[in-house]
Amino acid sequence: MQPDYDATTALIVVDVQNDFADPAGSLSVAGGDGIVGYVNAQIAAALDAGAFVAYTQDWHPPSTPHFVTAGGPWPVHCVAGTWGAALHPALTQDAGPSVRKGANGEDGYSGFTMRDAGTGDPVPTELAGLLQAHGTRRVVVCGLATDYCVRDTALDAIGLGYPTSVLVDGVRAVDVRPGDGAGALAQLASAGAVLVSASNARVVDQVRSAIPTASETVA
Ligand SMILES: [Zn+2]
């Protein structure tokens, strides 16, 4: 099963950056570079159909409360202008604009909204405006990582009212705790996302089996 792209679809390619996708990256996601060929095929299909394609990139300053060096949860990654912040070299680039998030030290994961590091207030990116400007009526999400930026970007798209599909073959999870990725897919499915995969039945089974785990960890 493949998503149907048309001129009112937006494909959002989340954070396929060296620090996440390259095995040498500082926050390397297992199998992250393995999605690039699939994602490129999706970009090509989207462009063929006249869909809008947008990328997101983590784009952090050298020091931010997002990093463990300043009390945050993550190793230093995707510092603006560095190799780690660059899109993976094998990824089809320039199919559309790239939304760079976190440049002013904001924390968070969604391509639509970060949080001010001091006040915690939401800081919107330009992504929602880009979708509006392109007449978007449906959103398709792929990229890295399932359990953080993909999840939060897709949840925000749903919250904005867009029917949203997640390309299960085009995402990979950090899995800080085993099962986080499957739990994120379960959360997305219950929020109304359509999980698209070449073998959809298998994905549905995985998501079903992940739901008790997800609710346990939430409790
Ligand atoms: Zn980050």
Residues whose N, C-alpha, C, O or C-beta is under 5 A from the ligand:
A	BS01	ZN	D58
